[in-house]
Amino acid sequence: MVPRSKLPHLYLDCGSEDGWLPNSQGFLQVLLANKIPFTYAQSPGEHQGDYWRREISHALAVQCAIIERSLKNAESTSATAIQQ
């Protein structure tokens, strides 16, 4: 089993008219039940190019923020380990 601190932060994005919406929401419930870190976004649209062209900048901004936070946490952990 992977320790919670090592789990990746997942990003889910689904259109409200997307055929995958029921699966996406089911997966969301699994993540909630297991306290797995995630970000979920849902907006009008289908699983098509127009939707993703509109949403990709938000998805990348979320991932960038998560990566930056992880790097800061790693630097902080490394600095604490070195001081000890």
TADA-V749348 format. One line per field, one symbol per residue. ss: DSSP state (2 for helix, 1 for strand, 0 for the rest). phi: phi as a letter, one per 40 degrees, with the letter a starting at -180 (. if undefined). burial: + if it has 16 or more other C-alpha atoms within 10 Angstrom, else -. A space follows every 10 residues. Layout:
# TADA-V749348
ss = ???
phi = ???
burial = ???
This chain:
# TADA-V749348
ss = 0002220001 1111100000 2222222222 2220000111 1110000022 2222222222 2222222222 2222222222 2220
phi = .ccdcbcccc bbaaccbccc ddcccccdcc cccbfccabb baadibcadc ccccccccdc cccccccdcc cccccccccc cccc
burial = ---------- --++++-+-- +--+---+-- ---------- -+--+++--- ++--+---+- --+--+---- ---------- ----
